[in-house]
């Protein structure tokens, strides 16, 4: 096998995949209008959060175990959370801080203080801007907005281009992608133009299995089965990100809506089917009209973070290796019910099929089979007690390189591990 033809990630993609979990933050004029999609006609005078604290948002993300934070700098309504020079439809026309505030700045500063990555969502679709129907004029307008965000807020880990509302619309993607590459060469580009990461294809936060790191297309939005036409220089390695709101089907805050919060068990299932399938999880929390994350949401996401840590932060044993067989020799008989596998993806995604086997003292017994490992695969199975665990690769493209093989004995939450 000529392994030189295998797709491989850049160092920036590998760093992003190692972050594994990010917090999404939908906040804007919609927050004050009890709506998901504004039409671009809501008055900026409505935007007046009395207690806005970006530090609280980002501290919550950090404490819950998230490694990056993405803010909706501009949603489809066109209202900008920074004092852009391109339009008056922004925080500078609001009563908040007498028009002198900048939510993007406060989030960027909070992320820098907490030591986590900062990213921006900036909707291509703009329902407020009068020049939107004029393609050339709007391309220039959008490029100006993007340049402000790319140059004014320090390093970015991700630029999130949402395809909703842009079905069938053409933008000047060579120009847009060129701006990102020029000003933020280390930032991931989400799903449009020449992306370096792709949308998983749903808003449930879960990836199919297998979910390979290579792709040639992705869905444009929830509202179309249309596949995006990426630019010819899109890399072959395009890992997936799984976005989901912590309140079911609610990206922005709505009053009296706590009953829609995902349960802890639901969040853990989402984690297993996103991070556990080799993808990144982007979990959305929304500040309320005061500018704070609601207490119930904070409690739930911290509970989630603690549970992930309790289950999977400390392996009972770990090894690594190359070849078709990688064996973990334990210190005596050990009980476990989870295994985490990771490939060294700097060499590409080489494993195509594998089996995990436990040594019973007389023979190898199959525990679980799988196909993709990639960045990470979490397997769970009925508890087994043995002295050796073996990864046996059944099908591959080049010599397998296993970065890590770990085992855990996970007890139900509420019990001691």
TIVEX-876013 format. One record per residue (C-alpha): chain; residue in one letter; y, z, x. Coordinates in pm, whole numbers. Example, Ala and Ser with C-alpha at 12.3 -4.5 7.8 and 13.67 -1.06 7.14 Angstrom:
BEGIN
+------+-------+--------+--------+--------+
! mimi ! lumpa !     py !     pz !     px !
+------+-------+--------+--------+--------+
!    A !     a !   -450 !    780 !   1230 !
!    A !     s !   -106 !    714 !   1367 !
+------+-------+--------+--------+--------+
% end
This chain:
BEGIN
+------+-------+--------+--------+--------+
! mimi ! lumpa !     py !     pz !     px !
+------+-------+--------+--------+--------+
!    A !     x !      0 !      0 !      0 !
!    A !     x !    341 !   -102 !    138 !
!    A !     x !    538 !    213 !     55 !
!    A !     x !    864 !     45 !    158 !
!    A !     x !    880 !   -114 !   -189 !
!    A !     x !    874 !    223 !   -368 !
!    A !     x !   1202 !    323 !   -531 !
!    A !     x !   1357 !    626 !   -362 !
!    A !     x !   1646 !    854 !   -457 !
!    A !     x !   1969 !    892 !   -267 !
!    A !     x !   2049 !   1231 !   -118 !
!    A !     x !   2301 !   1278 !   -401 !
!    A !     x !   2034 !   1211 !   -663 !
!    A !     x !   1796 !   1454 !   -494 !
!    A !     x !   2066 !   1723 !   -490 !
!    A !     x !   2138 !   1661 !   -857 !
!    A !     x !   1769 !   1676 !   -952 !
!    A !     x !   1734 !   2005 !   -763 !
!    A !     x !   2007 !   2154 !   -984 !
!    A !     x !   1772 !   2109 !  -1284 !
!    A !     x !   1992 !   2274 !  -1548 !
!    A !     x !   2351 !   2212 !  -1651 !
!    A !     x !   2567 !   2348 !  -1931 !
!    A !     x !   2748 !   2099 !  -2156 !
!    A !     x !   3070 !   2216 !  -2323 !
!    A !     x !   3206 !   2032 !  -2628 !
!    A !     x !   3560 !   2153 !  -2698 !
!    A !     x !   3865 !   1973 !  -2832 !
!    A !     x !   4061 !   1892 !  -3145 !
!    A !     x !   3734 !   1881 !  -3344 !
!    A !     x !   3691 !   2253 !  -3276 !
!    A !     x !   3989 !   2325 !  -3501 !
!    A !     x !   3890 !   2082 !  -3778 !
!    A !     x !   3529 !   2183 !  -3854 !
!    A !     x !   3406 !   1835 !  -3762 !
!    A !     x !   3189 !   1651 !  -3512 !
!    A !     x !   3373 !   1319 !  -3489 !
!    A !     x !   3745 !   1302 !  -3545 !
!    A !     x !   3916 !    976 !  -3633 !
!    A !     x !   4201 !   1025 !  -3389 !
!    A !     x !   4447 !   1126 !  -3661 !
!    A !     x !   4436 !   1505 !  -3634 !
!    A !     x !   4764 !   1655 !  -3519 !
!    A !     x !   4784 !   1801 !  -3166 !
!    A !     x !   4960 !   2097 !  -3327 !
!    A !     x !   4616 !   2215 !  -3443 !
!    A !     x !   4503 !   2274 !  -3086 !
!    A !     x !   4604 !   2633 !  -3013 !
!    A !     x !   4323 !   2855 !  -2881 !
!    A !     x !   4467 !   3206 !  -2861 !
!    A !     x !   4217 !   3343 !  -2607 !
!    A !     x !   4090 !   3043 !  -2414 !
!    A !     x !   3893 !   3164 !  -2112 !
!    A !     x !   3719 !   2893 !  -1910 !
!    A !     x !   3606 !   3170 !  -1677 !
!    A !     x !   3395 !   3314 !  -1959 !
!    A !     x !   3235 !   2974 !  -2021 !
!    A !     x !   3144 !   2917 !  -1660 !
!    A !     x !   3039 !   3276 !  -1585 !
!    A !     x !   2799 !   3250 !  -1878 !
!    A !     x !   2658 !   2928 !  -1735 !
!    A !     x !   2614 !   3082 !  -1393 !
!    A !     x !   2455 !   3403 !  -1523 !
!    A !     x !   2210 !   3204 !  -1737 !
!    A !     x !   2091 !   3009 !  -1434 !
!    A !     x !   2278 !   2681 !  -1483 !
!    A !     x !   2391 !   2500 !  -1171 !
!    A !     x !   2652 !   2263 !  -1312 !
!    A !     x !   2895 !   2249 !  -1602 !
!    A !     x !   3022 !   1940 !  -1789 !
!    A !     x !   3334 !   1944 !  -2009 !
!    A !     x !   3429 !   1693 !  -2280 !
!    A !     x !   3762 !   1599 !  -2124 !
!    A !     x !   3805 !   1333 !  -2396 !
!    A !     x !   3582 !   1285 !  -2701 !
!    A !     x !   3578 !    985 !  -2936 !
!    A !     x !   3895 !   1101 !  -3115 !
!    A !     x !   4093 !   1030 !  -2798 !
!    A !     x !   4247 !   1379 !  -2766 !
!    A !     x !   4274 !   1464 !  -2396 !
!    A !     x !   4220 !   1815 !  -2260 !
!    A !     x !   4442 !   1744 !  -1961 !
!    A !     x !   4812 !   1644 !  -1960 !
!    A !     x !   4749 !   1274 !  -1902 !
!    A !     x !   5034 !   1032 !  -1838 !
!    A !     x !   4861 !    765 !  -2046 !
!    A !     x !   4918 !    909 !  -2396 !
!    A !     x !   5092 !   1189 !  -2581 !
!    A !     x !   4768 !   1262 !  -2767 !
!    A !     x !   4678 !   1551 !  -2541 !
!    A !     x !   4723 !   1921 !  -2471 !
!    A !     x !   5081 !   1857 !  -2359 !
!    A !     x !   5172 !   1788 !  -2725 !
!    A !     x !   5004 !   2105 !  -2847 !
!    A !     x !   5148 !   2456 !  -2887 !
!    A !     x !   4885 !   2592 !  -2648 !
!    A !     x !   5068 !   2732 !  -2345 !
!    A !     x !   5377 !   2556 !  -2479 !
!    A !     x !   5231 !   2220 !  -2384 !
!    A !     x !   5184 !   2317 !  -2020 !
!    A !     x !   4811 !   2391 !  -2028 !
!    A !     x !   4524 !   2197 !  -1871 !
!    A !     x !   4171 !   2279 !  -1987 !
!    A !     x !   4016 !   2049 !  -1729 !
!    A !     x !   4200 !   2230 !  -1450 !
!    A !     x !   4089 !   2570 !  -1575 !
!    A !     x !   3725 !   2460 !  -1591 !
!    A !     x !   3736 !   2299 !  -1248 !
!    A !     x !   3886 !   2616 !  -1100 !
!    A !     x !   3629 !   2838 !  -1275 !
!    A !     x !   3339 !   2625 !  -1147 !
!    A !     x !   3475 !   2639 !   -794 !
!    A !     x !   3513 !   3018 !   -820 !
!    A !     x !   3156 !   3059 !   -950 !
!    A !     x !   3008 !   2812 !   -702 !
!    A !     x !   2859 !   2568 !   -953 !
!    A !     x !   2915 !   2196 !   -993 !
!    A !     x !   3179 !   2053 !  -1226 !
!    A !     x !   3148 !   1732 !  -1425 !
!    A !     x !   3343 !   1548 !  -1692 !
!    A !     x !   3259 !   1366 !  -2013 !
!    A !     x !   3516 !   1097 !  -2088 !
!    A !     x !   3442 !    884 !  -2395 !
!    A !     x !   3492 !    509 !  -2354 !
!    A !     x !   3535 !    478 !  -2732 !
!    A !     x !   3882 !    594 !  -2835 !
!    A !     x !   3964 !    613 !  -3207 !
!    A !     x !   4328 !    709 !  -3150 !
!    A !     x !   4455 !    467 !  -2889 !
!    A !     x !   4636 !    170 !  -3055 !
!    A !     x !   4541 !    -72 !  -2776 !
!    A !     x !   4166 !     -9 !  -2811 !
!    A !     x !   4105 !   -341 !  -2997 !
!    A !     x !   4269 !   -530 !  -2708 !
!    A !     x !   3997 !   -534 !  -2445 !
!    A !     x !   4204 !   -604 !  -2135 !
!    A !     x !   4480 !   -360 !  -2229 !
!    A !     x !   4234 !    -83 !  -2310 !
!    A !     x !   4033 !   -140 !  -1993 !
!    A !     x !   4354 !    -75 !  -1798 !
!    A !     x !   4436 !    230 !  -2012 !
!    A !     x !   4088 !    375 !  -1964 !
!    A !     x !   4091 !    307 !  -1591 !
!    A !     x !   4418 !    499 !  -1563 !
!    A !     x !   4274 !    797 !  -1750 !
!    A !     x !   3960 !    793 !  -1540 !
!    A !     x !   4157 !    773 !  -1217 !
!    A !     x !   4354 !   1084 !  -1314 !
!    A !     x !   4031 !   1275 !  -1372 !
!    A !     x !   3857 !   1142 !  -1061 !
!    A !     x !   4145 !   1225 !   -829 !
!    A !     x !   4299 !   1540 !   -973 !
!    A !     x !   4025 !   1800 !  -1006 !
!    A !     x !   3828 !   1819 !   -684 !
!    A !     x !   3465 !   1717 !   -631 !
!    A !     x !   3269 !   1615 !   -941 !
!    A !     x !   2890 !   1627 !   -973 !
!    A !     x !   2870 !   1397 !  -1275 !
!    A !     x !   3075 !   1155 !  -1485 !
!    A !     x !   2932 !   1130 !  -1836 !
!    A !     x !   2984 !    801 !  -2022 !
!    A !     x !   2878 !    838 !  -2387 !
!    A !     x !   2773 !    512 !  -2550 !
!    A !     x !   2824 !    633 !  -2909 !
!    A !     x !   3076 !    415 !  -3090 !
!    A !     x !   3063 !    153 !  -2815 !
!    A !     x !   2760 !    -33 !  -2947 !
!    A !     x !   2826 !   -402 !  -2880 !
!    A !     x !   3157 !   -334 !  -2702 !
!    A !     x !   3213 !   -465 !  -2350 !
!    A !     x !   3418 !   -266 !  -2100 !
!    A !     x !   3518 !   -360 !  -1747 !
!    A !     x !   3226 !   -173 !  -1595 !
!    A !     x !   3261 !   -321 !  -1246 !
!    A !     x !   3613 !   -177 !  -1233 !
!    A !     x !   3512 !    157 !  -1389 !
!    A !     x !   3210 !    207 !  -1162 !
!    A !     x !   3420 !     99 !   -865 !
!    A !     x !   3666 !    380 !   -938 !
!    A !     x !   3389 !    640 !   -949 !
!    A !     x !   3240 !    513 !   -625 !
!    A !     x !   3579 !    508 !   -457 !
!    A !     x !   3702 !    852 !   -561 !
!    A !     x !   3382 !   1049 !   -633 !
!    A !     x !   3102 !    884 !   -431 !
!    A !     x !   2874 !   1188 !   -466 !
!    A !     x !   2904 !   1211 !   -846 !
!    A !     x !   2620 !   1103 !  -1071 !
!    A !     x !   2708 !    827 !  -1319 !
!    A !     x !   2552 !    880 !  -1661 !
!    A !     x !   2381 !    591 !  -1842 !
!    A !     x !   2647 !    315 !  -1850 !
!    A !     x !   2775 !     52 !  -1611 !
!    A !     x !   2565 !    105 !  -1298 !
!    A !     x !   2424 !    451 !  -1367 !
!    A !     x !   2254 !    676 !  -1116 !
!    A !     x !   2109 !    891 !  -1397 !
!    A !     x !   2005 !    787 !  -1747 !
!    A !     x !   1996 !    929 !  -2099 !
!    A !     x !   1647 !   1041 !  -2202 !
!    A !     x !   1697 !    868 !  -2539 !
!    A !     x !   1725 !   1161 !  -2783 !
!    A !     x !   1942 !   1465 !  -2848 !
!    A !     x !   1649 !   1705 !  -2873 !
!    A !     x !   1655 !   1796 !  -2505 !
!    A !     x !   1300 !   1677 !  -2443 !
!    A !     x !   1149 !   1402 !  -2232 !
!    A !     x !    835 !   1203 !  -2307 !
!    A !     x !    551 !   1247 !  -2064 !
!    A !     x !    524 !   1076 !  -1830 !
!    A !     x !    894 !   1024 !  -1770 !
!    A !     x !    910 !    820 !  -1451 !
!    A !     x !   1220 !    823 !  -1233 !
!    A !     x !   1242 !    444 !  -1231 !
!    A !     x !   1396 !    248 !  -1518 !
!    A !     x !   1561 !    -84 !  -1590 !
!    A !     x !   1727 !      7 !  -1921 !
!    A !     x !   1804 !    292 !  -2161 !
!    A !     x !   1920 !    330 !  -2520 !
!    A !     x !   2294 !    298 !  -2568 !
!    A !     x !   2321 !    576 !  -2830 !
!    A !     x !   2153 !    763 !  -3114 !
!    A !     x !   2289 !    506 !  -3356 !
!    A !     x !   2132 !    193 !  -3216 !
!    A !     x !   1800 !     81 !  -3073 !
!    A !     x !   2001 !   -151 !  -2849 !
!    A !     x !   1923 !   -122 !  -2479 !
!    A !     x !   2205 !   -112 !  -2232 !
!    A !     x !   2260 !   -402 !  -1993 !
!    A !     x !   2325 !   -234 !  -1662 !
!    A !     x !   2508 !   -401 !  -1375 !
!    A !     x !   2288 !   -583 !  -1123 !
!    A !     x !   2355 !   -324 !   -851 !
!    A !     x !   2211 !    -37 !  -1059 !
!    A !     x !   1956 !    148 !   -843 !
!    A !     x !   1588 !    136 !   -936 !
!    A !     x !   1568 !    517 !   -912 !
!    A !     x !   1746 !    643 !  -1227 !
!    A !     x !   1623 !    991 !  -1328 !
!    A !     x !   1671 !   1116 !  -1683 !
!    A !     x !   1891 !   1392 !  -1823 !
!    A !     x !   1798 !   1568 !  -2150 !
!    A !     x !   2098 !   1680 !  -2358 !
!    A !     x !   2072 !   1915 !  -2656 !
!    A !     x !   2307 !   2155 !  -2838 !
!    A !     x !   2210 !   2522 !  -2860 !
!    A !     x !   2308 !   2503 !  -3229 !
!    A !     x !   2090 !   2241 !  -3393 !
!    A !     x !   2276 !   1912 !  -3441 !
!    A !     x !   2609 !   2085 !  -3376 !
!    A !     x !   2790 !   1975 !  -3062 !
!    A !     x !   3124 !   2131 !  -3158 !
!    A !     x !   3174 !   2480 !  -3296 !
!    A !     x !   3167 !   2529 !  -3673 !
!    A !     x !   3236 !   2853 !  -3862 !
!    A !     x !   2952 !   3054 !  -4020 !
!    A !     x !   2696 !   2846 !  -3836 !
!    A !     x !   2498 !   3103 !  -3638 !
!    A !     x !   2183 !   3030 !  -3840 !
!    A !     x !   2152 !   2696 !  -3659 !
!    A !     x !   2103 !   2860 !  -3318 !
!    A !     x !   1783 !   2758 !  -3147 !
!    A !     x !   1540 !   3047 !  -3115 !
!    A !     x !   1431 !   3168 !  -2772 !
!    A !     x !   1087 !   3015 !  -2822 !
!    A !     x !   1245 !   2680 !  -2911 !
!    A !     x !   1461 !   2687 !  -2599 !
!    A !     x !   1163 !   2771 !  -2380 !
!    A !     x !    972 !   2478 !  -2532 !
!    A !     x !   1270 !   2253 !  -2457 !
!    A !     x !   1271 !   2378 !  -2097 !
!    A !     x !    901 !   2301 !  -2051 !
!    A !     x !    950 !   1951 !  -2195 !
!    A !     x !   1262 !   1867 !  -1992 !
!    A !     x !   1265 !   2043 !  -1655 !
!    A !     x !    888 !   2074 !  -1685 !
!    A !     x !    863 !   1696 !  -1721 !
!    A !     x !   1072 !   1632 !  -1410 !
!    A !     x !   1410 !   1584 !  -1581 !
!    A !     x !   1736 !   1777 !  -1588 !
!    A !     x !   1828 !   1984 !  -1893 !
!    A !     x !   2187 !   1971 !  -2022 !
!    A !     x !   2227 !   2247 !  -2284 !
!    A !     x !   2545 !   2246 !  -2490 !
!    A !     x !   2743 !   2558 !  -2584 !
!    A !     x !   3069 !   2526 !  -2776 !
!    A !     x !   3371 !   2757 !  -2759 !
!    A !     x !   3513 !   2861 !  -3094 !
!    A !     x !   3869 !   2817 !  -3221 !
!    A !     x !   3985 !   3118 !  -3016 !
!    A !     x !   3869 !   2948 !  -2696 !
!    A !     x !   3572 !   3178 !  -2631 !
!    A !     x !   3199 !   3116 !  -2647 !
!    A !     x !   3067 !   3302 !  -2954 !
!    A !     x !   2885 !   3625 !  -2877 !
!    A !     x !   2564 !   3510 !  -3049 !
!    A !     x !   2549 !   3193 !  -2838 !
!    A !     x !   2615 !   3385 !  -2518 !
!    A !     x !   2343 !   3638 !  -2598 !
!    A !     x !   2093 !   3361 !  -2674 !
!    A !     x !   2159 !   3155 !  -2361 !
!    A !     x !   2147 !   3464 !  -2138 !
!    A !     x !   1821 !   3562 !  -2306 !
!    A !     x !   1692 !   3213 !  -2230 !
!    A !     x !   1798 !   3234 !  -1866 !
!    A !     x !   1632 !   3571 !  -1823 !
!    A !     x !   1310 !   3445 !  -1978 !
!    A !     x !   1290 !   3139 !  -1752 !
!    A !     x !   1349 !   3365 !  -1453 !
!    A !     x !   1092 !   3620 !  -1570 !
!    A !     x !    830 !   3353 !  -1614 !
!    A !     x !    883 !   3124 !  -1320 !
!    A !     x !   1113 !   3270 !  -1054 !
!    A !     x !    847 !   3443 !   -843 !
!    A !     x !    521 !   3259 !   -772 !
!    A !     x !    201 !   3447 !   -701 !
!    A !     x !    126 !   3198 !   -424 !
!    A !     x !    255 !   2866 !   -294 !
!    A !     x !    156 !   2584 !    -62 !
!    A !     x !    245 !   2224 !     24 !
!    A !     x !     68 !   1932 !    185 !
!    A !     x !     -7 !   1562 !    209 !
!    A !     x !   -298 !   1347 !    105 !
!    A !     x !   -531 !   1322 !   -192 !
!    A !     x !   -634 !   1689 !   -177 !
!    A !     x !   -397 !   1986 !   -153 !
!    A !     x !   -561 !   2327 !   -173 !
!    A !     x !   -407 !   2666 !   -239 !
!    A !     x !   -622 !   2946 !    -95 !
!    A !     x !   -550 !   3278 !   -264 !
!    A !     x !   -584 !   3632 !   -135 !
!    A !     x !   -890 !   3721 !   -337 !
!    A !     x !   -953 !   3658 !   -705 !
!    A !     x !   -622 !   3593 !   -879 !
!    A !     x !   -546 !   3539 !  -1247 !
!    A !     x !   -290 !   3274 !  -1341 !
!    A !     x !   -204 !   3041 !  -1629 !
!    A !     x !     80 !   2823 !  -1497 !
!    A !     x !    115 !   2584 !  -1207 !
!    A !     x !    427 !   2407 !  -1086 !
!    A !     x !    389 !   2088 !   -882 !
!    A !     x !    668 !   1909 !   -698 !
!    A !     x !    654 !   1589 !   -498 !
!    A !     x !    875 !   1526 !   -198 !
!    A !     x !   1068 !   1259 !   -386 !
!    A !     x !   1256 !   1151 !    -73 !
!    A !     x !    943 !    938 !    -15 !
!    A !     x !    940 !    810 !   -373 !
!    A !     x !    721 !    897 !   -670 !
!    A !     x !    372 !    843 !   -533 !
!    A !     x !    129 !   1030 !   -758 !
!    A !     x !     13 !    830 !  -1060 !
!    A !     x !   -271 !   1051 !  -1184 !
!    A !     x !   -401 !   1393 !  -1083 !
!    A !     x !   -623 !   1682 !  -1182 !
!    A !     x !   -589 !   2055 !  -1109 !
!    A !     x !   -916 !   2234 !  -1041 !
!    A !     x !  -1012 !   2598 !   -991 !
!    A !     x !  -1296 !   2712 !   -764 !
!    A !     x !  -1533 !   2934 !   -960 !
!    A !     x !  -1739 !   3037 !   -659 !
!    A !     x !  -1997 !   2767 !   -721 !
!    A !     x !  -1808 !   2459 !   -835 !
!    A !     x !  -1466 !   2313 !   -910 !
!    A !     x !  -1364 !   2346 !  -1275 !
!    A !     x !  -1098 !   2121 !  -1426 !
!    A !     x !   -790 !   2301 !  -1563 !
!    A !     x !   -556 !   2017 !  -1657 !
!    A !     x !   -487 !   1649 !  -1591 !
!    A !     x !   -158 !   1470 !  -1559 !
!    A !     x !     11 !   1153 !  -1441 !
!    A !     x !    370 !   1192 !  -1323 !
!    A !     x !    471 !   1479 !  -1094 !
!    A !     x !    798 !   1351 !   -950 !
!    A !     x !   1062 !   1617 !   -906 !
!    A !     x !    868 !   1879 !  -1102 !
!    A !     x !    572 !   1915 !  -1338 !
!    A !     x !    501 !   2245 !  -1512 !
!    A !     x !    141 !   2278 !  -1631 !
!    A !     x !     19 !   2568 !  -1843 !
!    A !     x !   -337 !   2638 !  -1948 !
!    A !     x !   -576 !   2914 !  -2051 !
!    A !     x !   -570 !   3194 !  -1794 !
!    A !     x !   -820 !   3149 !  -1514 !
!    A !     x !   -930 !   3387 !  -1241 !
!    A !     x !  -1028 !   3230 !   -911 !
!    A !     x !   -973 !   3234 !   -535 !
!    A !     x !   -877 !   2869 !   -480 !
!    A !     x !   -678 !   2603 !   -664 !
!    A !     x !   -700 !   2236 !   -579 !
!    A !     x !   -478 !   1940 !   -658 !
!    A !     x !   -687 !   1624 !   -653 !
!    A !     x !   -493 !   1298 !   -672 !
!    A !     x !   -684 !   1033 !   -866 !
!    A !     x !   -439 !    744 !   -845 !
!    A !     x !   -144 !    691 !   -616 !
!    A !     x !    105 !    453 !   -454 !
!    A !     x !    100 !    552 !    -89 !
!    A !     x !     -2 !    885 !     60 !
!    A !     x !     95 !   1173 !   -170 !
!    A !     x !    348 !   1418 !    -31 !
!    A !     x !    349 !   1746 !   -220 !
!    A !     x !    664 !   1947 !   -163 !
!    A !     x !    531 !   2253 !   -345 !
!    A !     x !    236 !   2379 !   -547 !
!    A !     x !    290 !   2722 !   -704 !
!    A !     x !    101 !   2942 !   -948 !
!    A !     x !    221 !   3204 !  -1198 !
!    A !     x !     66 !   3443 !  -1446 !
!    A !     x !    305 !   3427 !  -1740 !
!    A !     x !    278 !   3692 !  -2012 !
!    A !     x !    436 !   3647 !  -2357 !
!    A !     x !    798 !   3763 !  -2367 !
!    A !     x !    833 !   4126 !  -2458 !
!    A !     x !    540 !   4223 !  -2236 !
!    A !     x !    520 !   4311 !  -1867 !
!    A !     x !    424 !   4035 !  -1627 !
+------+-------+--------+--------+--------+
% end
